[in-house]
Amino acid sequence: MAETHVLFVEDDDVIREATTLALERDGFVVTAMPDGLSGLESFRADRPDIALLDVMVPGMDGVSLCRRIRDESTVPVIMLSARADSIDVVLGLEAGADDYVTKPFDGSVLVARIRAVLRRFGHAGGPNGGSGADDDADGERGVLTFGELEVDTEGMEVRKAGAPVALTPTEMRLLLEFSSAPGTVLSRDRLLERVWDYDWGGDTRVVDVHVQRLRTKIGQDRIETVRGFGYKLKA
Protein backbone atom coordinates (compact mmCIF):
# COMPACT_ATOMS: atom_id res chain seq x y z
CA MET A 1 0.00 0.00 0.00
CA ALA A 2 1.34 3.46 -0.86
CA GLU A 3 2.39 5.64 2.03
CA THR A 4 0.20 8.62 2.88
CA HIS A 5 1.93 11.95 2.34
CA VAL A 6 0.99 14.69 4.81
CA LEU A 7 1.75 18.38 4.31
CA PHE A 8 2.02 19.96 7.77
CA VAL A 9 2.25 23.76 8.07
CA GLU A 10 3.06 24.99 11.59
CA ASP A 11 5.29 27.86 12.70
CA ASP A 12 5.97 26.64 16.25
CA ASP A 13 9.21 24.65 16.06
CA VAL A 14 8.42 22.39 19.03
CA ILE A 15 4.90 21.53 17.86
CA ARG A 16 6.08 21.04 14.29
CA GLU A 17 8.87 18.65 15.25
CA ALA A 18 6.90 16.69 17.86
CA THR A 19 3.85 16.28 15.61
CA THR A 20 6.00 15.28 12.66
CA LEU A 21 7.65 12.54 14.73
CA ALA A 22 4.27 11.32 16.01
CA LEU A 23 2.84 11.12 12.49
CA GLU A 24 5.94 9.38 11.14
CA ARG A 25 5.69 6.78 13.92
CA ASP A 26 2.19 6.01 12.65
CA GLY A 27 3.51 5.42 9.13
CA PHE A 28 2.85 8.79 7.48
CA VAL A 29 5.34 10.58 5.26
CA VAL A 30 5.44 14.18 6.46
CA THR A 31 6.61 17.38 4.80
CA ALA A 32 6.65 20.08 7.50
CA MET A 33 6.78 23.76 6.60
CA PRO A 34 7.04 26.80 8.93
CA ASP A 35 4.92 29.30 6.99
CA GLY A 36 2.10 29.57 4.50
CA LEU A 37 4.15 30.57 1.46
CA SER A 38 6.54 27.62 1.74
CA GLY A 39 3.50 25.44 2.47
CA LEU A 40 1.88 26.50 -0.81
CA GLU A 41 5.11 25.85 -2.73
CA SER A 42 5.39 22.40 -1.17
CA PHE A 43 1.77 21.62 -1.94
CA ARG A 44 2.23 22.48 -5.59
CA ALA A 45 5.50 20.56 -5.87
CA ASP A 46 4.58 17.42 -3.93
CA ARG A 47 0.77 17.11 -4.23
CA PRO A 48 0.28 15.54 -0.76
CA ASP A 49 -2.61 13.27 0.18
CA ILE A 50 -3.78 15.54 3.01
CA ALA A 51 -2.86 18.96 4.40
CA LEU A 52 -2.73 19.99 8.08
CA LEU A 53 -2.72 23.77 8.33
CA ASP A 54 -2.30 25.84 11.46
CA VAL A 55 -4.52 28.91 11.32
CA MET A 56 -1.91 31.36 12.60
CA VAL A 57 1.21 31.00 10.45
CA PRO A 58 3.33 33.82 8.98
CA GLY A 59 3.64 34.82 5.35
CA MET A 60 0.20 33.53 4.40
CA ASP A 61 -2.17 32.51 7.17
CA GLY A 62 -3.69 29.04 7.22
CA VAL A 63 -7.13 30.20 6.11
CA SER A 64 -5.70 31.95 3.04
CA LEU A 65 -3.53 28.92 2.30
CA CYS A 66 -6.56 26.63 2.56
CA ARG A 67 -8.41 28.84 0.11
CA ARG A 68 -5.50 28.73 -2.36
CA ILE A 69 -5.28 24.95 -2.07
CA ARG A 70 -9.03 24.59 -2.55
CA ASP A 71 -8.83 26.70 -5.73
CA GLU A 72 -6.51 24.06 -7.18
CA SER A 73 -7.47 20.78 -5.58
CA THR A 74 -10.04 18.79 -3.59
CA VAL A 75 -7.31 17.27 -1.38
CA PRO A 76 -8.57 16.93 2.21
CA VAL A 77 -7.62 19.77 4.56
CA ILE A 78 -7.69 19.79 8.36
CA MET A 79 -7.24 23.12 10.13
CA LEU A 80 -5.43 23.38 13.46
CA SER A 81 -6.57 26.15 15.79
CA ALA A 82 -5.60 27.09 19.34
CA ARG A 83 -9.05 28.58 19.95
CA ALA A 84 -12.04 26.28 19.69
CA ASP A 85 -14.47 29.20 20.07
CA SER A 86 -12.63 31.38 17.60
CA ILE A 87 -14.08 32.65 14.37
CA ASP A 88 -10.88 31.24 12.85
CA VAL A 89 -12.51 27.80 12.95
CA VAL A 90 -15.52 28.95 10.95
CA LEU A 91 -13.36 30.93 8.54
CA GLY A 92 -11.24 27.85 7.91
CA LEU A 93 -14.28 25.70 7.21
CA GLU A 94 -15.76 28.38 4.96
CA ALA A 95 -12.44 28.50 3.07
CA GLY A 96 -12.90 24.83 2.20
CA ALA A 97 -11.41 22.86 5.10
CA ASP A 98 -13.01 19.48 5.76
CA ASP A 99 -12.44 19.38 9.51
CA TYR A 100 -10.47 21.02 12.30
CA VAL A 101 -8.60 19.98 15.44
CA THR A 102 -8.12 22.21 18.48
CA LYS A 103 -4.66 22.72 19.96
CA PRO A 104 -3.20 21.40 22.17
CA PHE A 105 -4.09 17.98 20.82
CA ASP A 106 -3.11 14.43 21.64
CA GLY A 107 -1.16 12.77 18.84
CA SER A 108 -3.49 9.78 18.80
CA VAL A 109 -6.51 12.06 18.42
CA LEU A 110 -4.91 13.84 15.47
CA VAL A 111 -4.05 10.53 13.81
CA ALA A 112 -7.62 9.28 14.32
CA ARG A 113 -9.04 12.41 12.70
CA ILE A 114 -6.62 12.16 9.79
CA ARG A 115 -7.56 8.52 9.21
CA ALA A 116 -11.27 9.38 9.42
CA VAL A 117 -10.89 12.05 6.74
CA LEU A 118 -8.83 9.75 4.53
CA ARG A 119 -11.46 7.00 4.84
CA ARG A 120 -14.10 9.43 3.62
CA PHE A 121 -11.99 10.51 0.69
CA GLY A 122 -10.91 6.98 -0.13
CA HIS A 123 -14.52 5.78 -0.39
CA ALA A 124 -16.23 8.36 -2.57
CA GLY A 125 -19.20 6.07 -2.95
CA GLY A 126 -20.81 7.84 -0.04
CA PRO A 127 -21.62 7.14 3.59
CA ASN A 128 -22.90 3.66 2.83
CA GLY A 129 -20.04 2.66 0.55
CA GLY A 130 -22.06 3.40 -2.56
CA SER A 131 -25.31 1.72 -1.46
CA GLY A 132 -28.51 3.28 -0.27
CA ALA A 133 -29.11 6.21 -2.57
CA ASP A 134 -28.87 4.05 -5.67
CA ASP A 135 -31.85 1.98 -4.57
CA ASP A 136 -34.13 5.00 -4.97
CA ALA A 137 -32.76 6.08 -8.34
CA ASP A 138 -35.35 7.18 -10.85
CA GLY A 139 -33.57 5.69 -13.82
CA GLU A 140 -30.37 4.75 -15.52
CA ARG A 141 -27.03 4.97 -13.82
CA GLY A 142 -28.54 5.87 -10.45
CA VAL A 143 -29.49 9.45 -11.31
CA LEU A 144 -31.64 11.12 -8.66
CA THR A 145 -33.61 14.21 -9.65
CA PHE A 146 -34.76 16.96 -7.29
CA GLY A 147 -36.23 19.76 -9.35
CA GLU A 148 -33.41 21.12 -11.52
CA LEU A 149 -30.83 19.25 -9.43
CA GLU A 150 -29.51 15.90 -10.68
CA VAL A 151 -27.31 13.64 -8.56
CA ASP A 152 -25.51 10.80 -10.33
CA THR A 153 -24.76 8.44 -7.45
CA GLU A 154 -22.62 6.13 -9.58
CA GLY A 155 -20.67 8.65 -11.61
CA MET A 156 -20.34 10.94 -8.56
CA GLU A 157 -21.49 13.92 -10.61
CA VAL A 158 -23.95 16.68 -9.84
CA ARG A 159 -25.71 18.94 -12.30
CA LYS A 160 -27.93 21.95 -11.73
CA ALA A 161 -30.13 22.95 -14.65
CA GLY A 162 -27.86 20.81 -16.82
CA ALA A 163 -24.65 22.53 -15.74
CA PRO A 164 -22.03 20.57 -13.77
CA VAL A 165 -21.59 21.48 -10.10
CA ALA A 166 -18.11 21.06 -8.60
CA LEU A 167 -18.25 19.59 -5.09
CA THR A 168 -15.50 18.55 -2.73
CA PRO A 169 -15.65 14.89 -1.61
CA THR A 170 -17.04 15.96 1.78
CA GLU A 171 -19.75 18.05 0.11
CA MET A 172 -20.55 15.11 -2.18
CA ARG A 173 -20.90 12.75 0.77
CA LEU A 174 -23.15 15.24 2.51
CA LEU A 175 -25.36 15.57 -0.56
CA LEU A 176 -25.50 11.78 -0.96
CA GLU A 177 -26.66 11.45 2.64
CA PHE A 178 -29.45 13.96 2.01
CA SER A 179 -30.31 12.35 -1.33
CA SER A 180 -30.70 8.93 0.25
CA ALA A 181 -33.55 10.26 2.41
CA PRO A 182 -35.22 13.21 0.66
CA GLY A 183 -37.82 14.97 2.79
CA THR A 184 -36.46 13.33 5.96
CA VAL A 185 -35.01 15.53 8.69
CA LEU A 186 -31.40 14.54 9.41
CA SER A 187 -29.94 15.65 12.72
CA ARG A 188 -26.51 17.24 12.95
CA ASP A 189 -25.33 14.33 15.10
CA ARG A 190 -26.41 11.83 12.44
CA LEU A 191 -24.63 13.81 9.75
CA LEU A 192 -21.47 13.98 11.88
CA GLU A 193 -21.59 10.21 12.28
CA ARG A 194 -22.44 9.31 8.70
CA VAL A 195 -20.47 11.95 6.77
CA TRP A 196 -17.58 12.81 9.11
CA ASP A 197 -17.25 9.31 10.58
CA TYR A 198 -17.51 10.58 14.15
CA ASP A 199 -18.60 7.96 16.64
CA TRP A 200 -18.68 10.58 19.36
CA GLY A 201 -20.27 13.99 19.67
CA GLY A 202 -18.41 16.53 17.56
CA ASP A 203 -18.69 20.22 16.84
CA THR A 204 -21.87 20.81 14.85
CA ARG A 205 -20.36 23.96 13.32
CA VAL A 206 -18.62 21.59 10.91
CA VAL A 207 -22.04 20.45 9.67
CA ASP A 208 -23.58 23.93 9.58
CA VAL A 209 -20.76 25.47 7.54
CA HIS A 210 -20.70 22.59 5.06
CA VAL A 211 -24.46 22.81 4.61
CA GLN A 212 -24.08 26.51 3.85
CA ARG A 213 -21.31 25.78 1.34
CA LEU A 214 -23.45 23.10 -0.29
CA ARG A 215 -26.41 25.47 -0.50
CA THR A 216 -24.38 28.06 -2.39
CA LYS A 217 -23.65 25.42 -5.04
CA ILE A 218 -26.95 23.57 -5.42
CA GLY A 219 -29.41 26.31 -4.45
CA GLN A 220 -30.14 28.07 -1.18
CA ASP A 221 -33.69 26.68 -0.98
CA ARG A 222 -32.85 23.06 -1.79
CA ILE A 223 -31.81 22.19 1.78
CA GLU A 224 -34.24 23.32 4.44
CA THR A 225 -33.37 24.07 8.08
CA VAL A 226 -35.75 22.48 10.58
CA ARG A 227 -35.08 24.47 13.74
CA GLY A 228 -34.18 22.39 16.74
CA PHE A 229 -33.85 19.20 14.68
CA GLY A 230 -31.53 19.51 11.69
CA TYR A 231 -31.79 19.70 7.91
CA LYS A 232 -33.69 18.06 5.11
CA LEU A 233 -33.45 17.94 1.33
CA LYS A 234 -36.58 19.14 -0.43
CA ALA A 235 -37.87 16.29 -2.57
N, C-alpha and C positions, 0 to 999 in steps of 0.2 A: 504494500500500500504506500502511496506517495506521502511524504511528510508534509504536514500543514505549515505553511509559511505565514508568520504573524508579523505585521508591521506595528511597532510599538513606539508611540511618540510621547515622550515624557521629559520634562526639563529638570526634574529633581534627580541628581546623580544616584543617590542611595536607592530611591524607589525604582529607578530605571534598571539599575544593576541587579537588585534583589528580585524584581519581578521577572527579568530576563532569565535569571538562573532558575527560578521556580518553573517557568514555562518550558525551558529546555529540559528540565528533569522529567517533565510530563511528555516529552517527545516532540515538542514543537520546535521549528526552526524560527529564530527570532532575529529581526533586524530592528535595532533600537536607535531612535533618533532623538536629539535633544530639543528640536524646534520644528515649527510647522513647515518652514520652507524646505528644510532638508527632508522632512517627512514626505512632502509632495514629490520631491525629486526621486526619493526612494520608491514611492508608490509607482511612479511612472516607469522607473527602470526595472523594478522587480516583479510588479503585478502580484502582490501577496494574496493569500486566500482570505485573510481577515485583517482588519485594522483596529487597533486599540488607540484611541486618541484622548489625551488629557485635554480638558477644556482650556486651562490656562497655561499655554506655552508661548514662548516669544516668537517674534518674526511673523507668524500667522497663527492666530489662535485656533484651537481645536474645532470650534464650530465652523469657522471659515474654511479650514482644511477639509472637514467633512463635506461641506457644500461643494468644494472643488472636486473631491473624489466622486461624489454622487453625480456631478455633471458628466463624468467620464466612465463610470462603472457602477454596477449593482453589487459590487463586493460588499459583504457584511461589514458593518461598522459598529463598534461598541464605544461609547463615550465614557470617560472616567472623570468624575467630578468630586471635589471635596465637600460640596454642599448639596445635600439631598433635597433641601427645600429651595434651592436656587433656581432662578429663571434660566440659568445656564443649561439645566437638564432639559427643559422644554425647548430652548433654542436649538440644542443639539439634536433632539428628536425631529424638530421641524426642519432642520437642515438635511435630514435624510438618514440619521442614525437609526439602527434597528433596536438598540437596547442601551442601557447605561449601567454602570457599577459605581457605587459611592465609595470614596476613599475615607479612611483607610480600609482596605479589604484583605480578607484572608486569601492566600494563594489558591486554596482548593475551591473557594467560592468563585474566583475569577475563572479558573479552569472549567468549572461546571457550566458557567454562563457561556464561555466560548464554545464548549462542546454542544450546548443546547442550540446556539445560533447556527453552528455548522451543520447540525442534524437537520434543521429547518431548510437550510440552503441546499443541502445534499439530497433532499427528498422533495423536489418541487411539485410532486404530485398532490400536495395539499396535506391538511391535517390528518387525513385518514389514509395516507399513502396512495392517493389517487382514487380511492373508492368513495362512495357516498354520493357526491354531487352527480356523478355520471349516471346513477340509477334514475335520476329524475330528468334526464336530458330530453329535450323535445324533438330530437332528430339526430341526424348523422353526426358522427364524430363528437358526441357529447356536448353539443352547443346549447347553452341555456340562454333564454331571451327574457329580458326584463325591460319592456318598453324599447327604447332605442339602444339599450345596452345588451351586448352579446358576450357571453363568457364561454370560451372554448376550453373545457376542462381537460381535454386530452392534449391539445396543441399548446396549452398554457398561453393563450392569446386572448386579449380583450379588445373589443371594438365598440365605439360609441358613434351612433349614426353612420356606421360604415368605416369610420376612421380608426386606425389602431391607437390604443392607449398604452403607454409605457408604464409598467408597474415594477417596483422592486419585488424581489421574491417574498419579502414579508407582507407587502401590500397584496400580492397575489394570493398568498395563503389566507389572509384576512378576508378577501373577497370570496374565495372558495368556501370558507366557513359560512359566510352569510348566504351564499348561493345554494348551499346544501340544505338550508332551512328558510326559504323566503317567507316573509310574513311572521316569522317566529322571533320573539324577543330573546336575544342572547346577552347574558350578563357579562360584565367586564371580567369577572373571575373565570367564567367559562372560556372567554376569548384568550385570556392569559394562559390558561392551561392548554388549550387546543392549538393556538397559533404560536405562542412564545415558549411552549413546552415547560411551563412552570408547574411544579407539583406542590407549590406552596404559594401563599398569598404574596403577590407582587404589587408594584406601584401601578395603579390604574391609569396614571398619566400616560404611560406607554401606549395603552389602548386608545385613549382619547385623542392623542396627537396623531396616531396612525389613521384613525377614523377620519379626522379632519383632512389629512393628506389624501386619503382615498376619495373623499367627497370632492375635492378640488379637481380630481381627474375623471371621475365617472358621473358627476352631477351632485350638487349640494343637496337636492331633495331625494336622492335615491336611497340614502340610508337615514332612517328616522331615529331620533333620540326619544326613548321612552323614559321619562324622568323617574329616577329611583330604582330603575330595573336594568337598563342597558340600551342596546341598539337593535334595530331590525331592518332588513332589506325589504323595500317595497316590492311586492310581487307584480 
